[in-house]
Amino acid sequence: MNFRPIAGIDVGKFFSEMAILSPTNEVVARMKIHHDSNTDVERAVELLNKTEKDFASRPFIVMESTGHYHKILFHSLCKAGFEVSVTNPIQTDSIKNIGIRKVKNDKVDARKIALLYRFQELKSTNIPNEDIECLRSLCRQYYKLSDELTAYKNRLTGIVDQLMLNFKDVFSNIFSKAAMAVLEEYPTPAHILKADRNKLISLIQKKSRKSLKWSTAKYELLVSKARDFAPLSIHNASNVIMLGVYISMIKTLEESLEKVLKSIRLLIAEDMAKDMPMLALTLELLQSLPGIGLLSAATILAEIGDFSVFKKPGKLVAYFGVDPSVMQSGEFTGTRNKMSKRGSRLLRRVLFTIALANIRTKRDKTACNPVLLEFYQQKCQSKPKKVALGAVMRKLVCIIFAVLRDRKPYQLRSPQEHAQMLAAKHTAA
């Protein structure tokens, strides 16, 4: 048993509830901490210092990760010199039924969060590096904006299908600059048929940056398709208005995505200018792996944070959430175990894309990563394709671990060279 006082903090949007437990798990103090009050934070620090004097041991603080709401209090308590552990909500939810009665309020939750330390040894959470925290925020915002952009593109597609279903026969990519400009100016078949010929051709040529001949051919095809679909078009006021709204939102989101990417590049450039760059060198190492570009590397680096806490590849695999779940009870042992998916959702998203890139072939039929492609094909002989892809994802995490641990770039080898290398290691062992 760990004989030290524990402070459990249930975090809310505007305030948090703190409960301090004695070494014998009795509640010795409670306090409501308003996040916009520096006085409340100072009083909380004084109360924790008093607890240290009373029990001759510095309190350990446990709080739940709650969006961004825990960050203000976390930074303040860390700066005051306390050890703070930010726990996953999955961990705190695991003790919600510790009592028989169905009681849930902030005071009860604060005590349960404190008790979590008694059940398992929790490690203190370090204040993340400022550059890493900034990079993490930018990367997460990029993917949020990207998801919003995809949603608006899907909505725009639905409206275009109602206004002019065969518009895609003219512009296969309705999100190209030329297609968007035409839709914005001429939203319905009726508008296209009434449009000035030279003006519409000029618009297509300007936005597409193609020849006059190509633009004229597009115009002729567009008019033909508009004439065919005009009797079927659902060109009510709602569809026309929402078409303009969605186009405007797509343009805004695309501009915002470009600003975020520019900020990420600027952050990396500023790091490179330092005497001891950290981000830039690690990003170079990660980008030595096939399928990892700047954004993917930045996301991996930002989400992993302090790599030194991962002592073994298995710990990093679990952090990615690609470790297998375990089902075992008595004499029963489950054989159809799925991926746990308990780690970072964003890391798995990026890892999935990287895995697909590593098992594909180029136009000349050569493999992007011969070793992982062969590994995937071998797995497919006895496993479903998705299971085999999951094995590739796990393999990639182990490779990422080795690259970051050894601080050496990844060397792309053929399957034969890889086999020789493994044989040499086995002989040396």
N, C-alpha and C positions, 0 to 999 in steps of 0.2 A: 504493500500500500504506500502511496506517495503522501507523506505527512507535510503538506503545505496548504495554505489557504488558496481557494480557487474563486475567481470572479467570473460568473457567467453573464453574458450580455445578449439580450434579445433585441435585435436591431430593427427599428422601424424607419419610416421615411423622415419624420420630424424629430423623433426622440427615441431613446433606447432605455430599456429597463435593465438595471444591473442588480444581481444578487451575489453576495459574497458568502462563501461557505467556509466554515472552520475545518481543520484537519479531521474532525469527527463528523463532517457533513451537516452540521447545524447552520442554519442561515443566521449570520451575525449582523448583517447590514443589507439594506436595500436602498436604491436610489434611482430616480428618473433623471436621465441626462438629455437635455434638449440640445440638438445638434447646432443650433444657431446661437448658442450661449457659451461664450468662453468662460463665464463664471461657473457654469455647471460642469464643464470639463475640468476646471481647476479644483472644484469641490470633489469631483470623482477621484482625482489624483491624490488629494489630501486624505480622502477616506481610505484609499488603497495604501497610502503610506502609514496611516494609523493602524491598519490591519497588520502591516509588516511589523510594527513595534509590538503589538499585542501578542503576536504568535512567533516572533523572532524568526520570521521567514517571509521572503518577498512573495506576494501573491502572483499566481499564474492566471492569465486572462484568456478566456475562450469566448469567441464570438462567431456567429454564423455569417457566411458570405451571403449578403443580401443585395444583389445588384451593385450599385455604386454607393448605397446609403451607408455602408459600414466604413467607407474609406476615410472620412473625416476623423472619426473617433479612433480608428486604427492608427493612423499617422500620429495623432496627438498622444496616445498612450505609449507608442513606441518611442517617441521623442522624449517622453518622461522617464524612459529607462525600464519599462516593464516588458516582460516576455508575453507576446500575444500570439495566440493560435487562431487563424481564420479557418473554420471548418466548412466542409461541404454540407449543404442542407440534407443530403442523403444520410450523413452520419447523425445529425441531430434528430432527424425524423425517426431514426431507429430506436430512440428511447422515449418516444411519445406515449407509449403504452406501459411505461414503468409502473404507473399507478392503475388501480382497478377502476376508480371513478373517471368519468369522462369530463375532465376539466381542462380547458385551454384558455389561458390568458397570458399576458406578457410576463407577469411575475412568476407564474408556474414555469413558463418556458425558459426564463432566465436561470432558474434553479436547475432544470433538467440539462441545460447546456453546460452548466458548471459540473454536473455529475458525470458528463461525458468524459471528462479528464480522469475521473476515478476508474472508469471502465477500461480505458486504453490510454497508453502514454502518447500524448500529443506533442508534436514538435512545434516550436515557435516559428512564426512566419516572419521572414525578413522583409524590411521595406524594400520594394523592388527598385532597381536602378532607374533613375529618372528617364533616361533615353529608352530603356526597355519598356517602361510603363507608357511612355508616349507612343512608341512604335506599336504596342499592343492595342492601344486605344484607336490609333489610325487604321490598323488592319481590321479590327472588328467592325469599325464604322464602314470600311470599304465593302465588306461582305454584306452588311445590313443594307447599304445603298444598292448593292448589286442585286440582292433579292427583291427589293422594291422595284428596281428597274425591270426585272423579269416579270413581275406581277403586272406592271403597267403595259408592258409589251403584249402580254397575253390578253389583256383587256382590249387593247387597240386592235389586235387581230380579230377578236370577236365582233367589234364594231365594223371593221372593214369587210368582214364576211357578209354582214347584213347589207351594207351599202353597195358593195360591188365584189361579189365572191370571186370573180375571175380576174381581179386586179393583180393577183400573184402570177397570172400568165404573162403579164407585162413586166412587172418587177418581182423577180423571185424573192428578193429580200425587201420586204415592205418597210424595213427600218433604215434603208439606205437614204442618203441625203436627198437624192433625186425623188425617190418614192414619197418620202415624208413631205417634201416641198409641194409635190403635186396634190397629195391628200389635203394638205393645209389650205391650199388655194382653191382646189376643185374637189370638194368632198364627195360629191355624188355623180352618177353617170350624166345626169341632166346638166350639171355645171361643166363637165368635160365637153359635152356635145355643143354647148353654147360658147365655149372658150374661143378666144382669138387664136388662130392657128399659129401665127408667128410668135406670139407671146408665150404660148405653151411650149413650143419647140425650144425657144430661147431659155425658158426656165429649166427644162430638162437638160439642155446642153451645159448651162452654167453650173448646175448642182452636180451633174455626173462627171463633168470635165472630159466628156467624150466628143467625138467629131460631130459635125452638123448632119452628116449622112446617118450616123447611128441614132442621133436624137430624133431625126425625122422619121426613121423607121419605127422607133418607139412610140412616137406620136400617132402614127397611122394604126399601129396595133392597139394602142390605148383607146382610140376613138372607136375602132371596130368592136372591141370588147365591151365598151360602155354602151354602144348601140344594142348589142345582144342582151345585156343584163338590165337595161333601163326598165323594162316592164316588171321585173322581179325585185327591184331595189326597194328596201325598206328605209326610205329617206325622210323619216319623221324628224321633228325638231330636236328631240332628245338625242338621237344617234349623231346628228350633225354637231350638236354642241359638245357632246362627250368625246367625239373624235378630236376636236380642237383641244379639249382639256387634256386628254391623254398624250397628245403630241407635245403639248407644252410641258407636261410632267416628265416625259421621257427626255426631252432636251435638257431640262433642269437637272435631272439625276445624272445624265451623262457628263454634264459640266462639273457637277459635284464630285463624281468619281475621279475625274481628271485632276481636280484640285487636291483630293486626298492622295492620289498617286504622286503628284508633284511634291506634296509635303513629305511623303515617305522618302523620296529620292533626296530631298533637301536635308532631311535628318541624317541620312547615311553620308551625304557629302560633308556635312558639318563634322560628323564623327571621324571621317577620313583625315580631316585637317588637324585633328588632335595629335598630341605627341604619342599617346598610347591608344590608338583606335581599338574599339572592342567590337562594335557592330559590324563594321565593314569587313574585317578579317573573317569573322564567323560566317557572314553571308557568302563570302567567296568559297569557303569550305563547303557549305551546303549546296551551292550552285554547281559544284563539281559533279553532283549526282545527276544522271539523266532525268529529265522531266521536271527539274526544280528550277524555276525562274526567280526573278527578284522578289515578286510578291509572295510566292510560296515560301521562299527562304525566310523572308521577313516575318511571315505568319508563324512559321515553325519556331524561329528564334524568340519572337515576342511571347508566344504561348508557353514555351518551355521555361523561359525566364532564367533562373539560376540553375545551370546544368549540374553544378557540383553536388546537388542534393540527390542525384540519381547515381547510386553506386553500382548498380547492375543493369544490364539491358532489359531484364524483366520488369524493373520498376518504371522504366521509360515506356515500355510496351503497355503497362497498366495505365500510365498517365494518358496515353493516346486513346485508351479504351478499346484496344484490339486484342486484349487477353481473353482467353476462353472462360466462360462462367463454369462453376463447379456444382454438380448436383450429386450429393452422396448422403445416404442415411441408412444406418445399419448395414445390412448386406447388399443394399441397392446402390449401384453406381451408375449414374446417367451417362449414356454414350452419345446423346444428341445435344451436346452443349453448344450454346450460341455465344457469339461475341458479347462481352459484358457491356460495352458501350457506356461505361461509367466515367470515362475520362473526358477530355476536351472534345466537344462536338466539332469545333472549328478545325482542330488538328486532324480529326478523322476525315473531314470533308476535303481538306488539302491532300491528305495521304491517299485517299481514294483516287483522286485525279493523277497523282504522281505514279501510283501503281499501274493505272491504265496506260500511261505514257511509257512505262518501262517494259510492258509486255506487247507493245505494238511493233509493227515492222514499217520501215521507211518505203518510199516509192520504189527503190531499187531492190526491195524484198529483203534487205538486211535488217537484222534486229536492232532496236534501239539499245537494248541491254540483253545480250545473248545469254548471260548466266541466269537472270531472272525469268527470261522467256522460257528457257529450258526447264527451270524449276516449276514454273506455272504449268507447262505442258505435262510434266510428270505428275503433278498433283491432280490434273484434270482426268488422268487415266483411272483414278479411284475415287475422286471427289467431284461433286457438282462444281460448276464454273465459279459460282459466287464464293464457295468455300475455298477454292483454290486461290481466288483473288484475295481473300482475307489472309491466306498464308503468305502471299506476296507482300501484303501491307505490313504484316508482322516482321517479315524479313527486312523490309525497308527501314523499319524503326531500329532494328539491330544494326543496320549499316550506318544510319544516322548517328546512333550512339557511338559506334567505333570511330567515325569521322570526327565527332566533337571531342571524344576522349583523347584520341591520338593527335588531334590538331593537324591531320594530314588529309589532303584532298583525296577523293575517291578515284580509284584507277579502274577504268573500264577494261575488263578482260574477256577473252573468249571462254567458253565452257572448258576447253582443254587446258588452258592456262590456269583457270580456277581450280581444276582437279589436281594439277601438278602442285599448285601452291598448298592445297590442303594435305596432299600426300607428304610434302616436305615438312609441314608443321607436325604431322603425325609421327614421322620418322624422328624428328628432333625431340619430340616429347618422350 
